[in-house]
Amino acid sequence: MSRPSLVALVFVAFVAVSAGAQPAPAKKLSKQEAALHKAAKISEDSARVIALAAVPGATVKEGELEKEKGKLIWSFDLKVAGNKGVEEIWVDAITGKVINRAHESDAAETKEATSEAKLKGAKPPVRKP
């Protein structure tokens, strides 16, 4: 790792820790999720720090490891106080680079959650307006 990259990574970690980044809670993984976690080179905690550094003042609403468009990514929905919707940040689970950032309205987020729940065979989450 080059010196500027190392300095940037240390800075990102410092900013996230300063902003109150908290480690993700432990959960039981399915076999498929465990395989994804084994393939990831970047931990969830590290990806969370990177995502929070990309959106100053945000808090993590939820995060998950998934395959999107052929890439293994950590996807985080970040909430900024006073703003409607969430910022969705994708962190490459191999390189640690932010590869996508998009604003999702509350309606789009609810639609996405309902669609994902149907794919997983679960009841869709109930979201309050």
C-alpha positions as CSV (number, residue, x, y, z in Angstrom):
1,M,0.0,0.0,0.0
2,S,1.4,3.4,-1.0
3,R,2.0,6.0,1.7
4,P,-0.8,8.4,0.5
5,S,-3.3,5.4,0.5
6,L,-2.2,4.4,4.0
7,V,-2.6,8.0,5.2
8,A,-6.0,8.3,3.6
9,L,-7.2,5.0,5.2
10,V,-6.0,6.1,8.6
11,F,-7.7,9.4,8.2
12,V,-11.0,7.7,7.1
13,A,-10.8,5.4,10.2
14,F,-10.1,8.4,12.5
15,V,-13.1,10.4,11.1
16,A,-15.5,7.4,11.4
17,V,-14.3,6.6,15.0
18,S,-14.7,10.3,15.8
19,A,-18.2,10.3,14.4
20,G,-19.2,7.4,16.7
21,A,-19.0,4.5,14.3
22,Q,-20.1,1.4,16.0
23,P,-19.3,-2.2,15.1
24,A,-22.1,-4.2,13.5
25,P,-24.0,-6.6,15.8
26,A,-23.2,-10.3,15.4
27,K,-25.8,-12.4,13.7
28,K,-26.2,-16.0,12.7
29,L,-25.3,-16.5,9.0
30,S,-26.9,-18.8,6.4
31,K,-24.5,-21.0,4.4
32,Q,-24.8,-18.6,1.5
33,E,-24.1,-15.6,3.7
34,A,-21.1,-17.4,5.3
35,A,-19.7,-18.1,1.8
36,L,-20.0,-14.4,0.9
37,H,-18.3,-13.4,4.2
38,K,-15.5,-15.8,3.6
39,A,-14.9,-14.3,0.1
40,A,-14.8,-10.7,1.4
41,K,-11.4,-9.2,2.0
42,I,-12.9,-6.1,3.8
43,S,-14.7,-6.7,7.1
44,E,-18.1,-5.3,7.8
45,D,-16.6,-3.0,10.5
46,S,-14.0,-1.6,8.0
47,A,-16.6,-1.1,5.3
48,R,-18.9,0.6,7.8
49,V,-16.1,3.1,8.6
50,I,-15.5,3.7,4.9
51,A,-19.2,4.3,4.2
52,L,-19.7,6.6,7.2
53,A,-16.7,8.7,6.0
54,A,-18.4,9.1,2.6
55,V,-21.4,10.7,4.2
56,P,-20.3,12.9,7.1
57,G,-22.9,13.1,10.0
58,A,-24.7,10.0,8.9
59,T,-25.7,7.0,11.0
60,V,-26.0,3.4,9.6
61,K,-29.6,2.4,9.3
62,E,-28.7,-1.1,7.9
63,G,-26.0,-2.9,6.1
64,E,-25.5,-6.2,4.4
65,L,-23.0,-8.1,2.3
66,E,-24.3,-9.0,-1.1
67,K,-23.6,-9.6,-4.8
68,E,-24.7,-6.7,-7.0
69,K,-23.9,-6.5,-10.7
70,G,-21.3,-9.2,-10.4
71,K,-19.4,-7.5,-7.5
72,L,-19.2,-8.5,-3.9
73,I,-20.2,-5.4,-2.0
74,W,-21.1,-4.1,1.5
75,S,-24.3,-2.1,1.0
76,F,-25.2,0.5,3.7
77,D,-28.2,2.6,4.1
78,L,-27.1,5.8,5.8
79,K,-29.5,8.3,7.4
80,V,-28.7,11.9,7.8
81,A,-30.7,13.8,10.4
82,G,-33.1,16.2,8.8
83,N,-32.9,14.6,5.3
84,K,-35.7,12.5,3.9
85,G,-34.7,9.0,2.6
86,V,-31.3,7.4,2.9
87,E,-27.9,7.5,1.2
88,E,-27.1,4.1,-0.2
89,I,-23.3,3.5,-0.2
90,W,-21.7,0.5,-1.8
91,V,-18.2,-0.5,-0.6
92,D,-16.3,-3.0,-2.7
93,A,-15.8,-6.0,-0.3
94,I,-12.5,-6.8,-2.0
95,T,-10.8,-3.4,-2.4
96,G,-12.6,-1.3,0.2
97,K,-13.4,1.5,-2.4
98,V,-16.7,3.2,-2.5
99,I,-18.1,2.2,-5.9
100,N,-21.6,3.6,-5.8
101,R,-23.5,6.3,-3.9
102,A,-27.2,6.9,-4.5
103,H,-30.0,8.8,-2.7
104,E,-33.1,6.6,-2.1
105,S,-36.4,8.2,-1.3
106,D,-38.5,6.7,1.5
107,A,-40.9,5.2,-1.1
108,A,-38.0,3.7,-3.1
109,E,-36.5,2.2,0.0
110,T,-39.8,0.6,1.0
111,K,-40.2,-0.8,-2.5
112,E,-36.7,-2.3,-2.4
113,A,-37.2,-3.8,1.1
114,T,-40.5,-5.4,0.0
115,S,-38.9,-6.8,-3.1
116,E,-36.0,-8.3,-1.2
117,A,-38.3,-9.8,1.4
118,K,-40.3,-11.5,-1.3
119,L,-37.1,-13.0,-2.8
120,K,-36.1,-14.3,0.7
121,G,-39.6,-15.7,1.4
122,A,-40.2,-13.4,4.4
123,K,-42.9,-10.9,5.2
124,P,-42.0,-7.4,4.0
125,P,-41.0,-5.0,6.8
126,V,-43.5,-2.5,8.0
127,R,-42.2,1.0,7.6
128,K,-43.7,4.0,9.2
129,P,-44.1,7.1,7.0
